[in-house]
Amino acid sequence: MHHSLNIAFILLAVAVGVTALAKKIKKPYPIALVVVGAIIGLVPLPALDPLKGFVEEGYTFQFIIISLLLPTLLGEASLKLPFSHLRENTQAISALAVGGTFLTFLIIGAGSYYILDLSLQTAFVFAALMSATDPVSVLSIFKTLGVNRKLSTVIEGESLFNDGLAVVLFMIASIYLPSYIEMGAGGIVAAVLMLFKVAIGGAIVGGGLGYVFSKFTSWYDDYPLEILFSILLFYGSFLVAESIHVSGVIAVVVAGLVFGNYGAKIGMSPTTKINIHSFWDVLALFANSLVFLLVGLEIAYIDINDKWGLIAASILIVLAARTIAVYASMLPIKGIPLKWKHVLNWGGLKGSLSIALALSLPGDFPGREDIIILAFSVVFFSLLVQGMTISSLINKLKIKGPNKEKTEYEEVMSAVHRYDHAIGRLQQLRKEAVISTIVFERMKALYDHKQEEAKKTLDVMYEEHPEWRKNQEHIASIEALYAEHEAIERLLRKDMISSQLAEEEIERIIDLIEQKKNKYYEEEH
């Protein structure tokens, strides 16, 4: 027990130390952790021998990544992803996470079978591993450079949902593929049915538990307890889903989305939201630090002396598959500029999930050694080469977020909204007799003054930047159409109009919204 604690402490100390240094020098910490992990594994350091011995146990690595850390990473990401952001980018995320993932799977599988000369099952197991993306290092670079939020949302949304699909494809390829091949055409139908069963089953488990725990939060205003609810939800949904043979990854993602949106709306106070987000921020940083350090340590134990040709070919196949998948799946999607597609392509990094799945293969699985060598090599290349060059690509393509003046405008505009909500809350407190009229009047006068000053600043900015009017007109027209949509739904609920007319009107309004959004993005980019 004492020995295990020492190893855990060394692992934590190295991970935190490297992460802190990388953040200090403003470099992506996942890449720094992988490099340091590989160095530790290769350089003879007697003090770290216990750590190396611990990492050499493949089952340990697979258990830590999949069972302990993956629910944390998926839960944290989905918890903080607003439904509104997903709704705005549904087409792009769906195209990449479903169409792009399937295309990647098929291209890598075929390429590995015909070019690398792997067996059919080995080729498609490797393809399933390489279908998963890991955007942690890319998103940290995006944050540093101030990249457009829409692009960040698309990459993060793709990763969340494509992880679940990749795990399902891995299960089908590693367990059921031989029997499906024997079944012929019927095997394809069986594989599709299995895919739907596992994916939809995971979504049902996650959605159901997310709803139940969201209701729990509405019964309490106690953020330590609500944080415990979130822990139970993420790990519980993963374990329940896996125990009934559906996707634990999809279960956690859906549970996090429901809890972070519906649960936050009906049951979380502002204090609870802040504390839950802070708690999962810390856990996610801890989990990511351990994950990437472990990846680097594991890479050091891979024997690649006589596999250089195979490795180079596999990297090229994976890159080609990603390129074809991104540009083909995004072809019918409007509102995504070409230079964004370049970033989506090069930013599709591979990470810890691919390695954990590879190590989870049984010892007697045919081609296991080749799969592990290729998976580690592609992941290392992806994190090191793509991860280190993605910022240069972003700078070259000039994909940045708002400039300094636009940022100042957004800060002032957010201040106007903050003060307005604060005044509304003060009015509610006075109505509930929580504060006296004297206190209310004094506090309201203070906020009125702040809001008035902020509005004057906005008026000056609008005069200096008439080009911003275009964005305002776009927002106003979209919001007005949403209001029309709500009006139609309200009339339908009250039986004041027929359902046929309501459907026609709603369809017309939705078409107008899509047209305006697409036109705006085309003009902007």
C-alpha positions in Angstrom: 0.0 0.0 0.0 2.8 2.4 1.0 4.7 1.5 -2.3 1.6 2.3 -4.4 1.1 5.6 -2.6 4.7 6.6 -3.4 4.2 5.8 -7.1 1.0 7.8 -7.2 2.7 10.7 -5.5 5.6 10.6 -7.9 3.3 10.4 -10.9 1.2 13.4 -9.6 4.3 15.5 -8.7 5.8 15.0 -12.2 2.5 15.7 -13.9 1.7 18.9 -11.9 5.3 20.1 -12.3 5.4 19.8 -16.0 1.9 21.2 -16.4 2.8 24.2 -14.3 6.0 24.9 -16.3 4.2 24.5 -19.6 1.5 27.0 -18.6 4.1 29.4 -17.3 5.9 29.5 -20.7 2.5 29.4 -22.5 3.0 26.1 -24.3 0.4 23.3 -24.7 0.8 21.2 -21.6 -0.4 17.9 -23.1 2.5 18.0 -25.6 5.0 18.9 -22.9 3.8 16.0 -20.7 4.1 13.5 -23.6 7.6 14.6 -24.3 8.7 14.5 -20.7 7.0 11.1 -20.2 8.9 9.7 -23.1 12.2 11.1 -21.8 11.6 9.6 -18.4 10.9 6.3 -19.9 14.0 6.3 -22.1 16.6 7.9 -19.7 17.8 5.6 -16.8 16.7 7.3 -13.6 16.8 4.9 -10.7 14.5 7.1 -8.6 11.7 6.7 -11.1 12.1 2.9 -11.7 9.0 2.1 -9.6 7.0 4.5 -11.8 8.3 2.8 -14.9 7.5 -0.6 -13.6 4.0 0.5 -12.8 3.4 1.9 -16.3 4.7 -1.2 -18.0 1.5 -3.0 -16.8 -0.8 -2.5 -19.8 -4.0 -3.4 -17.9 -3.1 -0.8 -15.3 -2.8 1.9 -17.9 -6.1 0.8 -19.6 -8.0 0.7 -16.3 -6.7 4.2 -15.2 -7.5 5.8 -18.6 -10.9 4.2 -19.4 -12.4 3.5 -16.0 -11.0 6.3 -13.9 -10.1 9.3 -16.0 -12.3 9.1 -19.1 -15.6 9.7 -17.3 -14.0 12.8 -15.7 -12.8 14.2 -19.1 -16.0 13.5 -20.9 -18.2 14.7 -18.0 -16.3 18.0 -17.6 -16.4 18.8 -21.3 -20.1 18.0 -21.8 -21.1 19.7 -18.5 -19.9 23.1 -19.8 -21.0 22.8 -23.4 -24.2 24.8 -23.8 -27.1 23.3 -25.8 -27.3 26.6 -27.7 -23.7 26.2 -29.0 -24.5 22.6 -30.1 -27.7 23.6 -31.7 -26.0 26.4 -33.7 -23.4 23.9 -35.0 -25.5 20.7 -35.2 -24.9 20.1 -38.9 -21.1 20.6 -38.8 -20.7 18.5 -35.6 -23.0 15.7 -36.9 -21.2 15.6 -40.2 -17.8 15.2 -38.6 -18.8 13.0 -35.6 -20.9 10.6 -37.7 -20.1 10.9 -41.4 -16.4 11.9 -40.8 -15.8 9.1 -38.3 -17.3 6.4 -40.5 -15.3 7.6 -43.5 -12.1 7.7 -41.4 -12.9 4.2 -40.2 -13.5 2.8 -43.6 -10.5 4.5 -45.3 -8.0 3.5 -42.6 -9.4 0.0 -42.5 -9.1 -0.5 -46.2 -5.7 1.2 -46.4 -4.3 -0.9 -43.5 -5.6 -4.1 -45.2 -4.4 -3.4 -48.7 -1.3 -1.3 -48.1 0.0 -2.4 -44.6 -1.0 -6.0 -45.3 -2.7 -6.4 -42.0 -5.4 -9.0 -41.5 -8.9 -7.7 -42.1 -9.8 -7.8 -38.4 -6.5 -6.2 -37.3 -6.9 -3.5 -40.0 -10.3 -2.4 -38.8 -9.5 -2.6 -35.1 -6.6 -0.2 -35.9 -9.0 1.9 -37.9 -11.5 2.1 -35.0 -8.7 3.3 -32.7 -7.6 6.0 -35.1 -11.2 7.2 -35.6 -11.2 8.9 -32.1 -9.9 12.4 -31.8 -8.5 14.2 -28.8 -8.7 18.0 -29.0 -7.3 18.9 -25.5 -4.0 20.3 -26.8 -5.7 22.0 -29.8 -8.4 23.6 -27.6 -5.7 24.9 -25.2 -3.9 26.5 -28.2 -7.2 27.9 -29.4 -7.8 29.5 -26.0 -4.3 31.1 -26.0 -4.7 32.5 -29.6 -8.3 33.6 -29.2 -9.7 31.5 -32.0 -13.3 31.9 -33.0 -15.7 30.2 -30.6 -17.7 28.5 -33.3 -14.6 26.7 -34.6 -13.7 25.6 -31.0 -17.3 24.3 -30.5 -17.2 22.2 -33.7 -13.9 20.6 -32.7 -15.0 19.9 -29.1 -18.4 18.7 -30.2 -17.0 16.4 -32.8 -14.6 14.8 -30.2 -17.3 14.3 -27.6 -19.6 12.3 -29.9 -17.0 10.7 -32.1 -15.3 9.1 -29.0 -18.4 7.2 -28.3 -18.8 6.1 -31.9 -15.1 5.1 -32.1 -15.5 2.9 -29.0 -18.5 1.2 -30.4 -16.7 0.6 -33.7 -13.7 -0.8 -31.8 -16.0 -3.2 -29.9 -17.6 -4.4 -33.1 -14.3 -4.8 -35.0 -12.5 -6.6 -32.1 -15.3 -8.9 -31.0 -17.9 -9.4 -33.7 -16.2 -8.7 -37.0 -15.2 -12.4 -37.8 -18.7 -13.7 -37.3 -20.2 -10.8 -39.3 -17.9 -11.6 -42.2 -19.1 -15.2 -42.1 -22.7 -14.0 -42.3 -22.1 -12.0 -45.5 -24.6 -9.3 -46.3 -26.6 -10.2 -43.2 -23.5 -9.3 -41.2 -23.6 -5.7 -42.3 -27.2 -5.5 -41.1 -26.2 -7.1 -37.8 -23.3 -4.7 -37.4 -25.6 -1.6 -38.0 -28.2 -2.9 -35.6 -25.5 -3.5 -33.0 -24.2 0.0 -33.5 -27.6 1.6 -33.1 -28.3 -0.6 -30.0 -25.1 0.4 -28.2 -25.2 4.1 -29.2 -28.9 4.7 -28.5 -28.8 2.5 -25.4 -26.0 4.7 -24.0 -27.9 7.9 -24.9 -31.0 6.6 -23.1 -29.0 5.6 -19.9 -27.2 9.0 -19.9 -30.3 11.0 -20.6 -32.4 9.2 -18.0 -29.8 9.5 -15.2 -29.0 13.1 -16.2 -32.7 13.9 -15.9 -33.0 12.2 -12.5 -29.9 13.9 -11.0 -31.1 17.2 -12.5 -34.3 16.8 -10.4 -32.2 16.0 -7.4 -30.4 19.4 -7.7 -33.7 21.2 -7.6 -34.4 19.8 -4.2 -31.3 21.2 -2.6 -29.3 24.4 -2.5 -26.1 22.8 -1.2 -23.2 22.9 -3.6 -21.0 20.3 -1.9 -23.8 17.8 -2.1 -24.6 18.8 -5.7 -20.9 18.2 -6.7 -21.3 14.7 -5.2 -24.4 14.3 -7.3 -22.3 15.1 -10.4 -19.6 12.6 -9.5 -22.2 9.9 -9.0 -23.9 10.9 -12.3 -20.8 10.7 -14.5 -19.3 7.5 -13.0 -22.6 5.9 -12.4 -23.8 6.5 -16.0 -20.6 5.1 -17.3 -20.7 2.0 -15.1 -24.4 1.3 -15.6 -24.1 1.6 -19.4 -21.1 -0.7 -19.5 -22.8 -3.2 -17.3 -25.7 -3.6 -19.7 -23.4 -3.6 -22.8 -24.2 -0.2 -24.2 -21.9 2.8 -24.7 -20.6 4.2 -21.4 -18.8 7.0 -23.3 -22.1 8.2 -25.0 -23.9 7.8 -21.6 -21.5 10.2 -19.9 -21.6 12.7 -22.7 -25.4 12.8 -22.8 -25.7 12.8 -19.0 -23.3 15.8 -18.8 -25.2 17.7 -21.4 -28.5 17.2 -19.6 -27.1 17.9 -16.2 -25.1 21.0 -17.3 -28.0 22.5 -19.2 -31.4 21.3 -17.9 -30.1 20.6 -14.4 -28.4 24.0 -14.2 -31.6 25.7 -15.4 -34.0 24.1 -12.9 -31.9 23.5 -9.9 -28.5 25.2 -9.6 -27.9 28.5 -7.9 -25.1 30.8 -9.3 -22.9 29.7 -6.4 -23.5 26.0 -7.2 -22.7 26.5 -10.9 -19.5 28.3 -10.1 -18.3 25.6 -7.7 -19.3 22.7 -9.8 -17.5 24.1 -12.8 -14.4 24.9 -10.7 -14.4 21.4 -9.2 -14.5 19.7 -12.6 -12.0 22.2 -14.0 -9.5 21.0 -11.4 -10.3 17.3 -11.9 -10.1 17.7 -15.7 -6.7 19.4 -15.4 -5.5 16.6 -13.1 -6.9 13.9 -15.4 -5.4 15.4 -18.5 -2.0 15.8 -16.9 -1.9 12.2 -15.8 -3.2 10.9 -19.1 -0.6 12.6 -21.3 2.3 11.8 -18.9 1.2 8.1 -19.0 1.0 8.2 -22.8 4.6 9.5 -22.9 5.8 6.9 -20.4 4.1 4.1 -22.4 5.6 5.2 -25.7 9.1 4.6 -24.3 8.4 0.8 -24.0 7.4 0.3 -27.6 10.0 -1.6 -29.7 9.9 0.0 -33.2 13.3 -0.9 -34.5 12.2 -3.0 -37.5 8.8 -1.2 -38.0 9.8 2.2 -39.4 8.3 1.5 -42.9 5.0 0.2 -41.4 4.8 3.2 -39.0 5.5 5.8 -41.8 2.9 4.2 -44.0 0.3 4.1 -41.2 0.8 7.8 -40.4 0.3 8.7 -44.0 -2.9 6.6 -44.2 -4.3 8.2 -41.0 -3.5 11.7 -42.3 -5.0 10.9 -45.7 -8.1 9.4 -44.1 -8.7 12.4 -41.9 -8.2 14.8 -44.8 -10.7 13.0 -47.1 -13.2 12.6 -44.2 -13.1 16.2 -43.2 -13.5 17.8 -46.6 -16.0 15.2 -47.9 -18.2 15.3 -44.8 -18.2 19.1 -44.7 -18.9 19.5 -48.4 -22.7 20.0 -48.0 -22.3 22.1 -44.8 -22.7 25.9 -45.2 -21.2 28.5 -42.9 -17.8 26.8 -42.5 -15.1 28.7 -44.3 -12.4 26.7 -46.2 -9.6 27.8 -43.9 -11.6 26.5 -40.9 -11.7 23.1 -42.7 -7.9 23.2 -42.9 -7.7 23.6 -39.1 -10.3 20.9 -38.5 -8.3 18.6 -40.7 -4.9 19.2 -39.1 -6.4 19.6 -35.6 -7.9 16.1 -35.5 -5.2 14.9 -33.1 -5.2 11.3 -31.7 -4.8 10.8 -27.9 -5.0 8.6 -24.9 -8.3 6.9 -25.8 -6.7 5.3 -28.8 -3.8 3.9 -26.7 -6.1 2.7 -23.9 -8.3 0.8 -26.3 -5.2 -0.8 -28.0 -3.9 -1.9 -24.6 -7.3 -3.4 -23.7 -7.0 -6.0 -26.4 -6.5 -9.6 -25.1 -2.9 -10.9 -25.1 -3.8 -13.5 -27.7 -5.6 -11.1 -30.0 -4.2 -11.6 -33.6 -2.0 -8.6 -34.6 -2.1 -7.1 -31.1 1.6 -6.1 -31.1 1.3 -4.4 -34.5 -1.8 -2.5 -33.4 -0.1 -1.2 -30.3 3.0 -0.2 -32.1 1.1 1.6 -34.8 -1.3 3.3 -32.3 1.5 4.6 -30.1 3.5 5.8 -33.1 0.5 7.7 -34.7 -0.5 9.2 -31.4 3.1 10.4 -30.7 3.4 11.9 -34.2 0.0 13.5 -33.9 0.6 15.1 -30.5 4.2 16.2 -31.3 4.1 17.2 -35.0 0.5 18.3 -35.5 0.2 19.6 -32.0 3.3 21.7 -32.3 2.4 23.1 -35.7 -1.3 23.8 -35.4 -0.7 27.3 -33.9 1.5 28.2 -36.9 -1.3 27.1 -39.2 -3.8 29.2 -37.3 -1.5 32.2 -37.5 -0.8 31.7 -41.2 -4.5 31.4 -42.0 -5.2 34.4 -39.8 -8.0 32.6 -37.9 -8.4 34.7 -34.7 -11.2 35.7 -32.5 -12.3 39.3 -32.0 -9.7 42.0 -32.1 -8.9 44.3 -29.2 -11.6 46.8 -30.0 -14.3 44.2 -30.5 -13.2 42.5 -27.2 -13.7 45.9 -25.4 -17.1 46.2 -27.0 -18.1 42.7 -25.8 -16.9 43.5 -22.3 -19.0 46.7 -22.2 -22.0 45.0 -23.6 -21.7 42.2 -21.1 -21.5 44.8 -18.3 -24.8 46.3 -19.5 -26.5 42.9 -19.3 -24.9 42.1 -15.9 -26.1 45.3 -14.4 -29.6 44.8 -15.8 -29.8 41.3 -14.3 -28.4 42.6 -11.0 -31.2 45.2 -10.8 -33.8 42.6 -11.6 -32.4 40.4 -8.7 -32.5 43.4 -6.3 -36.2 44.0 -7.3 -37.0 40.4 -6.5 -35.2 40.6 -3.1 -37.2 43.7 -2.2 -40.4 42.0 -3.3 -39.6 39.0 -1.1 -38.8 41.4 1.8 -35.2 40.1 2.0 -33.9 43.7 1.8 -35.4 47.0 2.8 -36.6 49.7 0.4 -33.8 52.0 1.6 -31.1 49.3 0.8 -32.8 48.6 -2.5 -32.9 52.2 -3.6 -29.3 52.8 -2.7 -28.1 49.6 -4.5 -30.3 50.3 -7.5 -29.0 53.8 -7.9 -25.5 52.5 -7.9 -26.3 49.9 -10.6 -28.3 52.5 -12.6 -25.3 54.8 -12.7 -23.0 51.9 -13.8 -25.4 50.8 -16.5 -25.9 54.4 -17.8 -22.1 54.9 -18.1 -21.7 51.6 -19.9 -24.5 52.5 -22.4 -22.8 55.8 -23.1 -19.6 54.0 -23.8 -21.5 51.7 -26.2 -23.0 54.7 -28.0 -19.5 56.1 -28.6 -18.3 52.7 -29.9 -21.2 52.4 -32.3 -20.4 55.9 -33.7 -16.8 55.0 -34.2 -17.6 51.6 -35.8 -20.6 51.8 -38.1 -19.5 48.5 -39.6 -20.7 46.8 -36.4 -24.3 47.7 -37.4 -24.3 44.7 -39.8 -23.7 42.3 -37.0 -26.4 44.0 -34.9 -28.9 43.7 -37.8 -28.1 40.0 -38.1 -28.6 39.4 -34.4 -31.8 41.4 -34.4 -33.3 39.6 -37.4 -32.5 36.2 -36.0 -33.9 37.0 -32.5 -37.1 38.5 -34.1 -37.6 35.2 -36.1 -37.1 33.2 -32.9 -39.8 35.4 -31.3 -42.1 34.6 -34.3 -41.4 30.9 -33.8 -42.4 31.2 -30.1 -45.5 33.1 -31.0 -46.7 30.3 -33.4 -46.0 27.6 -30.7 -48.0 29.6 -28.1 -50.9 30.0 -30.5 -50.8 26.2 -31.3 -50.8 25.3 -27.6 -53.9 27.4 -27.0 -55.6 25.8 -30.1 -56.0 29.2 -31.7 -54.5 28.0 -35.0 -54.5 24.6 -36.8 -51.6 22.3 -36.5 -51.2 22.3 -40.3 -50.8 26.1 -40.4 -48.4 26.0 -37.4 -46.2 23.4 -39.2 -46.1 25.5 -42.4 -45.3 28.7 -40.5 -42.6 27.1 -38.3 -41.0 25.5 -41.3 -40.9 28.8 -43.1 -39.4 30.6 -40.1 -36.7 27.9 -39.6 -35.8 28.1 -43.3 -35.5 31.9 -43.0 -33.2 31.5 -39.9 -31.0 29.1 -41.8 -30.8 31.3 -44.8 -29.9 34.4 -42.8 -27.3 32.5 -40.8 -25.7 31.0 -44.0 -25.7 34.3 -45.8 -24.1 36.1 -42.8 -21.3 33.5 -42.5 -20.6 33.5 -46.2 -20.4 37.3 -46.2 -18.2 37.3 -43.1 -15.8 34.7 -44.3 
